[in-house]
Amino acid sequence: MSETIITVQGEHRERRAAERGVARVLVTYDGESRHETLALTTERHAELAAGLREIHGASAGPLLSWSSDQLRVWGDRPWSQTGEQLPIVHHAQVGVEAEFSDTAALSDWVGSVSLRDGVTVEGVTWSLSEETLAALTEEVSRRAVEHAVAKARRYASSLGLTASGRWHSATRACSARDPLPRRPPLRSPPA
């Protein structure tokens, strides 16, 4: 009996509510005075950092970690609509990231800081805890393999490749990366 190869792909999806969120905010000020622009940025950053330290210091608090980027200060000379170069505009910017294990606390924090002058919320990246992700990956993988095996059985049955309705004993699961079995070379019939 010749060998029949059935190639299938299994899939399975799961959705879970996020368990963690990382918020990224930018503190940015622009102005004619380099000193004033820098002072406003560092003052607002200090306020955010103090608030985060307070939340992070609480035992079993909702803030897992936070970090701050390096403060950047620069200037440029914009052009007017008439083609004249205008006086220098100074910019100061620093980013802050905060990772929360409590999504309600994250929402409250983002809502609060987003109302402050000079603060822009760049976004939130949602994720699962490492433990949940590992367990979910294992479950999804198992269910995807079950799906692939069921699909292969349906195909085999449709082709009449089952014996007494049972899965053929030589059937095996393999990865798409596994090499295909070698087939004997075709030979010309004797003349």
DOKOLSE-786613 format. One record per atom (N, C-alpha, C): residue in one letter; atom name; x, y, z. Coordinates in steps of 0.05 Angstrom, whole numbers, padded with zeros to 5 digits. Layout:
BEGIN
A, CA, X, Y, Z
...
END
This chain:
BEGIN
M, N, 00017, -00024, 00000
M, CA, 00000, 00000, 00000
M, C, 00018, 00025, 00000
S, N, 00011, 00044, -00016
S, CA, 00027, 00068, -00018
S, C, 00021, 00086, 00006
E, N, 00040, 00102, 00012
E, CA, 00038, 00120, 00035
E, C, 00022, 00145, 00027
T, N, 00004, 00154, 00044
T, CA, -00011, 00178, 00039
T, C, -00003, 00199, 00060
I, N, 00004, 00222, 00051
I, CA, 00011, 00244, 00070
I, C, -00011, 00264, 00070
I, N, -00021, 00270, 00094
I, CA, -00042, 00290, 00097
I, C, -00029, 00312, 00114
T, N, -00028, 00336, 00104
T, CA, -00016, 00358, 00119
T, C, -00039, 00377, 00127
V, N, -00040, 00381, 00153
V, CA, -00061, 00399, 00164
V, C, -00048, 00418, 00183
Q, N, -00063, 00439, 00189
Q, CA, -00054, 00458, 00209
Q, C, -00076, 00462, 00229
G, N, -00070, 00460, 00254
G, CA, -00090, 00464, 00275
G, C, -00087, 00492, 00286
E, N, -00109, 00502, 00296
E, CA, -00108, 00529, 00309
E, C, -00129, 00530, 00331
H, N, -00123, 00547, 00350
H, CA, -00141, 00552, 00372
H, C, -00135, 00580, 00383
R, N, -00156, 00594, 00390
R, CA, -00153, 00622, 00401
R, C, -00166, 00623, 00428
E, N, -00154, 00639, 00445
E, CA, -00166, 00645, 00472
E, C, -00163, 00675, 00476
R, N, -00182, 00686, 00489
R, CA, -00181, 00714, 00497
R, C, -00182, 00715, 00527
R, N, -00166, 00732, 00538
R, CA, -00166, 00736, 00567
R, C, -00164, 00766, 00572
A, N, -00176, 00775, 00594
A, CA, -00174, 00803, 00602
A, C, -00145, 00808, 00611
A, N, -00136, 00832, 00604
A, CA, -00108, 00839, 00612
A, C, -00106, 00839, 00642
E, N, -00083, 00830, 00651
E, CA, -00077, 00830, 00680
E, C, -00057, 00852, 00687
R, N, -00043, 00862, 00667
R, CA, -00023, 00884, 00672
R, C, -00025, 00904, 00649
G, N, -00015, 00928, 00655
G, CA, -00014, 00948, 00635
G, C, 00010, 00966, 00640
V, N, 00023, 00974, 00619
V, CA, 00046, 00992, 00620
V, C, 00037, 01018, 00606
A, N, 00035, 01039, 00622
A, CA, 00028, 01065, 00611
A, C, 00054, 01081, 00605
R, N, 00054, 01094, 00582
R, CA, 00077, 01111, 00574
R, C, 00066, 01139, 00571
V, N, 00079, 01158, 00586
V, CA, 00071, 01186, 00584
V, C, 00096, 01203, 00578
L, N, 00091, 01225, 00565
L, CA, 00113, 01244, 00559
L, C, 00107, 01270, 00573
V, N, 00127, 01281, 00585
V, CA, 00126, 01308, 00596
V, C, 00141, 01326, 00576
T, N, 00128, 01345, 00564
T, CA, 00140, 01362, 00543
T, C, 00132, 01391, 00547
Y, N, 00151, 01408, 00546
Y, CA, 00146, 01437, 00545
Y, C, 00163, 01450, 00524
D, N, 00152, 01471, 00512
D, CA, 00166, 01487, 00491
D, C, 00164, 01516, 00499
G, N, 00184, 01532, 00492
G, CA, 00183, 01560, 00498
G, C, 00207, 01575, 00488
E, N, 00205, 01602, 00492
E, CA, 00227, 01619, 00483
E, C, 00251, 01618, 00502
S, N, 00245, 01612, 00527
S, CA, 00267, 01612, 00547
S, C, 00275, 01583, 00553
R, N, 00300, 01577, 00548
R, CA, 00310, 01550, 00553
R, C, 00308, 01543, 00583
H, N, 00315, 01563, 00600
H, CA, 00313, 01559, 00629
H, C, 00285, 01553, 00638
E, N, 00266, 01568, 00629
E, CA, 00238, 01564, 00637
E, C, 00227, 01537, 00626
T, N, 00233, 01531, 00602
T, CA, 00224, 01505, 00590
T, C, 00235, 01482, 00606
L, N, 00260, 01483, 00612
L, CA, 00273, 01461, 00627
L, C, 00262, 01460, 00655
A, N, 00257, 01483, 00668
A, CA, 00246, 01483, 00695
A, C, 00218, 01471, 00696
L, N, 00201, 01479, 00677
L, CA, 00174, 01468, 00676
L, C, 00174, 01437, 00673
T, N, 00191, 01428, 00655
T, CA, 00192, 01399, 00650
T, C, 00202, 01384, 00674
T, N, 00224, 01393, 00686
T, CA, 00234, 01379, 00710
T, C, 00215, 01380, 00733
E, N, 00201, 01403, 00736
E, CA, 00181, 01405, 00758
E, C, 00158, 01385, 00754
R, N, 00147, 01384, 00730
R, CA, 00125, 01365, 00725
R, C, 00135, 01336, 00728
H, N, 00159, 01331, 00718
H, CA, 00170, 01304, 00720
H, C, 00174, 01296, 00750
A, N, 00183, 01315, 00766
A, CA, 00187, 01310, 00795
A, C, 00160, 01303, 00808
E, N, 00139, 01317, 00800
E, CA, 00112, 01312, 00811
E, C, 00103, 01283, 00804
L, N, 00107, 01276, 00779
L, CA, 00099, 01249, 00770
L, C, 00115, 01228, 00785
A, N, 00141, 01232, 00787
A, CA, 00159, 01213, 00801
A, C, 00151, 01210, 00830
A, N, 00145, 01232, 00843
A, CA, 00138, 01231, 00872
A, C, 00112, 01215, 00875
G, N, 00093, 01220, 00858
G, CA, 00068, 01204, 00859
G, C, 00072, 01175, 00854
L, N, 00089, 01168, 00835
L, CA, 00095, 01140, 00829
L, C, 00110, 01127, 00852
R, N, 00128, 01141, 00864
R, CA, 00143, 01130, 00887
R, C, 00123, 01124, 00910
E, N, 00104, 01141, 00914
E, CA, 00084, 01137, 00935
E, C, 00067, 01112, 00930
I, N, 00058, 01109, 00905
I, CA, 00042, 01085, 00898
I, C, 00060, 01060, 00900
H, N, 00085, 01062, 00890
H, CA, 00103, 01039, 00889
H, C, 00111, 01031, 00917
G, N, 00113, 01050, 00935
G, CA, 00122, 01044, 00962
G, C, 00101, 01029, 00979
A, N, 00076, 01030, 00971
A, CA, 00055, 01016, 00986
A, C, 00059, 00986, 00984
S, N, 00056, 00972, 01006
S, CA, 00060, 00943, 01005
S, C, 00037, 00931, 00989
A, N, 00045, 00913, 00971
A, CA, 00026, 00899, 00953
A, C, 00010, 00920, 00937
G, N, 00022, 00942, 00930
G, CA, 00008, 00963, 00915
G, C, 00004, 00955, 00886
P, N, -00011, 00971, 00872
P, CA, -00018, 00965, 00845
P, C, 00005, 00970, 00825
L, N, 00025, 00985, 00833
L, CA, 00047, 00992, 00815
L, C, 00070, 00972, 00818
L, N, 00075, 00957, 00796
L, CA, 00097, 00937, 00797
L, C, 00124, 00950, 00793
S, N, 00126, 00969, 00775
S, CA, 00151, 00983, 00770
S, C, 00146, 01008, 00754
W, N, 00166, 01026, 00755
W, CA, 00165, 01050, 00738
W, C, 00193, 01058, 00731
S, N, 00195, 01072, 00709
S, CA, 00221, 01082, 00701
S, C, 00218, 01108, 00686
S, N, 00240, 01122, 00684
S, CA, 00240, 01148, 00671
S, C, 00263, 01149, 00650
D, N, 00257, 01162, 00628
D, CA, 00278, 01165, 00607
D, C, 00297, 01188, 00615
Q, N, 00317, 01191, 00599
Q, CA, 00336, 01213, 00603
Q, C, 00322, 01239, 00593
L, N, 00326, 01260, 00608
L, CA, 00315, 01286, 00600
L, C, 00329, 01296, 00575
R, N, 00313, 01304, 00556
R, CA, 00325, 01315, 00531
R, C, 00318, 01344, 00528
V, N, 00337, 01361, 00520
V, CA, 00333, 01389, 00517
V, C, 00346, 01397, 00490
W, N, 00331, 01411, 00473
W, CA, 00341, 01420, 00448
W, C, 00326, 01445, 00439
G, N, 00337, 01458, 00418
G, CA, 00325, 01481, 00407
G, C, 00325, 01481, 00377
D, N, 00306, 01495, 00365
D, CA, 00306, 01497, 00336
D, C, 00295, 01525, 00328
R, N, 00301, 01532, 00304
R, CA, 00291, 01558, 00294
R, C, 00271, 01553, 00271
P, N, 00245, 01556, 00278
P, CA, 00225, 01551, 00257
P, C, 00224, 01573, 00236
W, N, 00211, 01567, 00215
W, CA, 00208, 01587, 00193
W, C, 00179, 01597, 00192
S, N, 00176, 01622, 00186
S, CA, 00149, 01633, 00183
S, C, 00137, 01626, 00156
Q, N, 00112, 01632, 00152
Q, CA, 00099, 01627, 00126
Q, C, 00110, 01644, 00104
T, N, 00123, 01666, 00112
T, CA, 00134, 01684, 00092
T, C, 00164, 01678, 00086
G, N, 00174, 01657, 00099
G, CA, 00201, 01649, 00094
G, C, 00222, 01661, 00112
E, N, 00214, 01675, 00133
E, CA, 00233, 01687, 00152
E, C, 00239, 01666, 00174
Q, N, 00263, 01665, 00182
Q, CA, 00270, 01648, 00205
Q, C, 00264, 01662, 00231
L, N, 00249, 01648, 00247
L, CA, 00239, 01659, 00272
L, C, 00259, 01654, 00295
P, N, 00255, 01667, 00318
P, CA, 00273, 01663, 00341
P, C, 00272, 01634, 00350
I, N, 00293, 01626, 00363
I, CA, 00296, 01598, 00372
I, C, 00273, 01590, 00391
V, N, 00264, 01566, 00388
V, CA, 00244, 01554, 00406
V, C, 00258, 01531, 00420
H, N, 00257, 01531, 00447
H, CA, 00270, 01511, 00463
H, C, 00249, 01489, 00470
H, N, 00259, 01464, 00471
H, CA, 00242, 01442, 00478
H, C, 00255, 01426, 00500
A, N, 00239, 01415, 00518
A, CA, 00249, 01397, 00538
A, C, 00229, 01374, 00540
Q, N, 00239, 01349, 00543
Q, CA, 00221, 01326, 00543
Q, C, 00233, 01303, 00559
V, N, 00216, 01289, 00573
V, CA, 00224, 01265, 00588
V, C, 00200, 01246, 00588
G, N, 00206, 01220, 00583
G, CA, 00185, 01200, 00583
G, C, 00185, 01185, 00609
V, N, 00161, 01175, 00617
V, CA, 00158, 01159, 00641
V, C, 00141, 01135, 00634
E, N, 00149, 01111, 00643
E, CA, 00134, 01087, 00640
E, C, 00127, 01076, 00667
A, N, 00102, 01067, 00670
A, CA, 00093, 01055, 00696
A, C, 00077, 01030, 00690
E, N, 00085, 01008, 00703
E, CA, 00072, 00982, 00699
E, C, 00055, 00976, 00724
F, N, 00029, 00972, 00719
F, CA, 00009, 00967, 00739
F, C, -00001, 00938, 00738
S, N, -00007, 00927, 00761
S, CA, -00019, 00900, 00762
S, C, -00049, 00903, 00767
D, N, -00059, 00927, 00771
D, CA, -00087, 00932, 00776
D, C, -00096, 00951, 00753
T, N, -00113, 00941, 00736
T, CA, -00122, 00957, 00713
T, C, -00138, 00981, 00721
A, N, -00154, 00979, 00742
A, CA, -00169, 01002, 00752
A, C, -00151, 01024, 00762
A, N, -00130, 01016, 00777
A, CA, -00111, 01035, 00787
A, C, -00096, 01048, 00764
L, N, -00089, 01033, 00743
L, CA, -00076, 01044, 00719
L, C, -00095, 01065, 00706
S, N, -00120, 01058, 00703
S, CA, -00139, 01076, 00691
S, C, -00141, 01102, 00707
D, N, -00142, 01100, 00733
D, CA, -00144, 01124, 00750
D, C, -00119, 01141, 00747
W, N, -00095, 01128, 00747
W, CA, -00070, 01143, 00745
W, C, -00069, 01157, 00718
V, N, -00075, 01143, 00696
V, CA, -00074, 01155, 00670
V, C, -00094, 01178, 00668
G, N, -00118, 01174, 00679
G, CA, -00138, 01196, 00678
G, C, -00129, 01220, 00693
S, N, -00115, 01216, 00715
S, CA, -00105, 01238, 00732
S, C, -00082, 01253, 00718
V, N, -00062, 01239, 00709
V, CA, -00039, 01252, 00697
V, C, -00045, 01265, 00670
S, N, -00064, 01254, 00656
S, CA, -00070, 01264, 00629
S, C, -00082, 01292, 00631
L, N, -00093, 01300, 00654
L, CA, -00104, 01327, 00657
L, C, -00084, 01348, 00663
R, N, -00059, 01340, 00669
R, CA, -00039, 01359, 00677
R, C, -00026, 01372, 00652
D, N, -00020, 01397, 00655
D, CA, -00007, 01412, 00634
D, C, 00020, 01400, 00628
G, N, 00027, 01397, 00602
G, CA, 00052, 01387, 00594
G, C, 00055, 01357, 00592
V, N, 00033, 01343, 00600
V, CA, 00034, 01313, 00600
V, C, 00017, 01303, 00577
T, N, 00029, 01284, 00561
T, CA, 00015, 01271, 00540
T, C, 00017, 01241, 00545
V, N, -00006, 01227, 00544
V, CA, -00006, 01198, 00546
V, C, -00002, 01187, 00519
E, N, 00021, 01172, 00515
E, CA, 00027, 01160, 00490
E, C, 00012, 01135, 00485
G, N, 00005, 01121, 00506
G, CA, -00010, 01096, 00503
G, C, -00006, 01077, 00526
V, N, -00021, 01055, 00525
V, CA, -00019, 01034, 00545
V, C, -00015, 01008, 00530
T, N, 00004, 00992, 00539
T, CA, 00009, 00965, 00529
T, C, -00002, 00945, 00549
W, N, -00021, 00929, 00541
W, CA, -00034, 00909, 00559
W, C, -00020, 00882, 00556
S, N, -00020, 00867, 00578
S, CA, -00007, 00841, 00578
S, C, -00019, 00823, 00599
L, N, -00010, 00798, 00599
L, CA, -00017, 00779, 00620
L, C, 00007, 00774, 00638
S, N, 00002, 00764, 00662
S, CA, 00025, 00757, 00679
S, C, 00040, 00733, 00666
E, N, 00065, 00730, 00673
E, CA, 00081, 00708, 00662
E, C, 00068, 00681, 00667
E, N, 00057, 00677, 00691
E, CA, 00044, 00652, 00699
E, C, 00020, 00646, 00681
T, N, 00003, 00666, 00678
T, CA, -00021, 00663, 00662
T, C, -00014, 00658, 00633
L, N, 00006, 00673, 00622
L, CA, 00015, 00669, 00595
L, C, 00025, 00641, 00590
A, N, 00041, 00630, 00608
A, CA, 00052, 00603, 00605
A, C, 00030, 00583, 00605
A, N, 00011, 00585, 00624
A, CA, -00011, 00566, 00625
A, C, -00029, 00568, 00601
L, N, -00034, 00592, 00592
L, CA, -00052, 00596, 00569
L, C, -00038, 00586, 00543
T, N, -00012, 00590, 00540
T, CA, 00003, 00581, 00517
T, C, 00001, 00550, 00516
E, N, 00005, 00537, 00538
E, CA, 00003, 00508, 00539
E, C, -00025, 00498, 00531
E, N, -00045, 00511, 00542
E, CA, -00073, 00503, 00536
E, C, -00079, 00508, 00506
V, N, -00072, 00530, 00495
V, CA, -00077, 00537, 00467
V, C, -00062, 00517, 00449
S, N, -00037, 00511, 00456
S, CA, -00022, 00492, 00440
S, C, -00035, 00465, 00439
R, N, -00044, 00455, 00463
R, CA, -00057, 00429, 00465
R, C, -00082, 00429, 00448
R, N, -00098, 00450, 00450
R, CA, -00123, 00451, 00435
R, C, -00118, 00453, 00405
A, N, -00097, 00467, 00397
A, CA, -00090, 00469, 00368
A, C, -00082, 00442, 00357
V, N, -00067, 00426, 00372
V, CA, -00060, 00399, 00363
V, C, -00085, 00382, 00361
E, N, -00103, 00384, 00381
E, CA, -00128, 00368, 00380
E, C, -00144, 00375, 00354
H, N, -00144, 00401, 00348
H, CA, -00158, 00410, 00324
H, C, -00145, 00398, 00299
A, N, -00119, 00399, 00298
A, CA, -00105, 00388, 00274
A, C, -00109, 00358, 00271
V, N, -00109, 00343, 00293
V, CA, -00113, 00314, 00292
V, C, -00141, 00308, 00283
A, N, -00161, 00323, 00293
A, CA, -00189, 00319, 00285
A, C, -00192, 00324, 00255
K, N, -00179, 00345, 00245
K, CA, -00180, 00352, 00217
K, C, -00168, 00330, 00200
A, N, -00145, 00320, 00208
A, CA, -00131, 00299, 00193
A, C, -00148, 00274, 00193
R, N, -00161, 00268, 00215
R, CA, -00179, 00244, 00215
R, C, -00202, 00247, 00196
R, N, -00213, 00271, 00194
R, CA, -00236, 00275, 00175
R, C, -00226, 00272, 00146
Y, N, -00202, 00283, 00141
Y, CA, -00191, 00280, 00114
Y, C, -00186, 00250, 00107
A, N, -00174, 00236, 00126
A, CA, -00167, 00208, 00122
A, C, -00193, 00192, 00118
S, N, -00213, 00198, 00134
S, CA, -00238, 00183, 00131
S, C, -00251, 00189, 00104
S, N, -00250, 00213, 00095
S, CA, -00261, 00221, 00069
S, C, -00247, 00206, 00047
L, N, -00222, 00200, 00050
L, CA, -00207, 00186, 00030
L, C, -00208, 00155, 00033
G, N, -00223, 00147, 00054
G, CA, -00225, 00118, 00059
G, C, -00200, 00106, 00070
L, N, -00185, 00121, 00085
L, CA, -00159, 00111, 00095
L, C, -00160, 00101, 00124
T, N, -00184, 00097, 00134
T, CA, -00186, 00087, 00162
T, C, -00194, 00057, 00161
A, N, -00184, 00043, 00180
A, CA, -00191, 00014, 00182
A, C, -00212, 00011, 00204
S, N, -00236, 00001, 00197
S, CA, -00257, -00003, 00216
S, C, -00264, 00023, 00231
G, N, -00262, 00046, 00218
G, CA, -00268, 00071, 00231
G, C, -00247, 00080, 00251
R, N, -00224, 00066, 00253
R, CA, -00203, 00073, 00272
R, C, -00180, 00087, 00257
W, N, -00167, 00103, 00271
W, CA, -00144, 00118, 00260
W, C, -00122, 00098, 00255
H, N, -00110, 00099, 00232
H, CA, -00089, 00080, 00223
H, C, -00065, 00082, 00242
S, N, -00054, 00060, 00250
S, CA, -00033, 00059, 00270
S, C, -00007, 00072, 00261
A, N, -00003, 00075, 00235
A, CA, 00022, 00087, 00226
A, C, 00020, 00117, 00224
T, N, -00003, 00128, 00231
T, CA, -00007, 00157, 00229
T, C, 00009, 00171, 00252
R, N, 00022, 00192, 00246
R, CA, 00037, 00206, 00266
R, C, 00035, 00236, 00261
A, N, 00037, 00251, 00283
A, CA, 00037, 00280, 00281
A, C, 00066, 00289, 00275
C, N, 00069, 00310, 00259
C, CA, 00096, 00321, 00255
C, C, 00094, 00351, 00252
S, N, 00115, 00363, 00254
S, CA, 00117, 00392, 00252
S, C, 00120, 00399, 00223
A, N, 00113, 00424, 00216
A, CA, 00117, 00433, 00188
A, C, 00147, 00435, 00182
R, N, 00163, 00435, 00203
R, CA, 00192, 00436, 00199
R, C, 00205, 00409, 00195
D, N, 00189, 00387, 00201
D, CA, 00199, 00360, 00198
D, C, 00202, 00354, 00168
P, N, 00224, 00340, 00161
P, CA, 00226, 00333, 00132
P, C, 00205, 00312, 00125
L, N, 00196, 00314, 00100
L, CA, 00177, 00294, 00090
L, C, 00191, 00267, 00088
P, N, 00177, 00245, 00091
P, CA, 00189, 00219, 00088
P, C, 00199, 00216, 00059
R, N, 00221, 00201, 00056
R, CA, 00232, 00197, 00030
R, C, 00216, 00176, 00015
R, N, 00210, 00182, -00009
R, CA, 00195, 00163, -00026
R, C, 00215, 00148, -00044
P, N, 00209, 00124, -00050
P, CA, 00226, 00109, -00068
P, C, 00226, 00123, -00095
P, N, 00249, 00123, -00109
P, CA, 00250, 00135, -00135
P, C, 00232, 00121, -00155
L, N, 00220, 00137, -00173
L, CA, 00203, 00125, -00194
L, C, 00221, 00110, -00213
R, N, 00211, 00087, -00221
R, CA, 00227, 00071, -00240
R, C, 00210, 00067, -00265
S, N, 00223, 00067, -00287
S, CA, 00209, 00062, -00312
S, C, 00202, 00032, -00313
P, N, 00179, 00026, -00325
P, CA, 00172, -00003, -00327
P, C, 00192, -00016, -00346
P, N, 00198, -00042, -00341
P, CA, 00217, -00056, -00358
P, C, 00207, -00056, -00387
A, N, 00226, -00055, -00405
A, CA, 00219, -00054, -00433
A, C, 00214, -00081, -00445
END
